[in-house]
Amino acid sequence: MFFLKHPFRMHGGTDIPYRKDTAQMNSAVMPPPAQVILPMQQHVGAPCSPLVKVGDSVLVGQKIADSAAPVSAPIHASISGTVSAVRSITLPGGQNTQAVVIRSDGRMALSPNLRPPVIRTKDDFCRAVRESGLVGLGGAGFPTHVKLNLPSGKDVDTLIVNLAECEPYLTSDHREALEDTDAVFSGIRAVRAFLGVK
C-alpha cells in the first residue's frame, strides 16, 4: 500500500503575511466622501451605460447605470448629490471605461425606490438580486444573479457558503458574519428556498 508522506506540500510560491489585524475590530460607518467616481465596468461582465447626466441630482441607492447584457449588474449611487461629470477613466488594471462622478451634498438622502422587493418565485428572486447590483467580492466581481439562475431541470442538493478570505488584510466577510449573523442566515435561507436546495 502506498501512502503520500506530504500530500499538500508545495515547492516555491510566495508566503505572504496574513495581516488580519482588523479581524478583531468592529466595523465602522465612514462619513460620506466629498465625491465618488463610479466606473461603468465593475465586474467581469459587460460594462454598464450611464442612466444619468451631468447636473442630475441622485439619491443613495438610485440606479445610475445598467446594461441589457445577461452577464452584468446595475450600478447604484453610494452617496446623494449631483452628477458633476461623466468621463473616461483608467482602471488600476489599465482598462479604460466611462465613469459617473457624483459630488456629495452631505445628506446621504435615500432613494424612495429602496424598499424590499416582492418575491414569490425563483425568477422574482433572481431579478431582485440582479436589480440590487450584487456581485461577488472576489477579483472578478462576478454578477451574483448569473450564479443563481440555474438551467431548467437542474437541481442543487448542497449549498456552500464561502466566508473564507484568503488575501492579506481582508476581514469584511469575517466581521459581517460576527456582526450581522441573522442577516447572513436570512440570506442563506432565501437562497436555499428559492433554489430548492435540499
Buried (B, 14 or more C-beta within 10 A) or exposed (E): EEEEEEEEEEEEEEEEEEEEEBBEEEEEEEEBEEBBEBBBBBBBBBBBEBBBEEEBBBBBBBBBBBBEEEEBBBBBBBBBBBBBEBEEBEEEEEEEBBBBBBBBBEEBBEBEEEEEEEBEEBEEBBBBBBBBBBBBEEEEBBBBBBBBBEEEEEEEEEEEEEEEBEEEEBBBBBBBBBEEEEEBEEEEEBBEEBBEBE
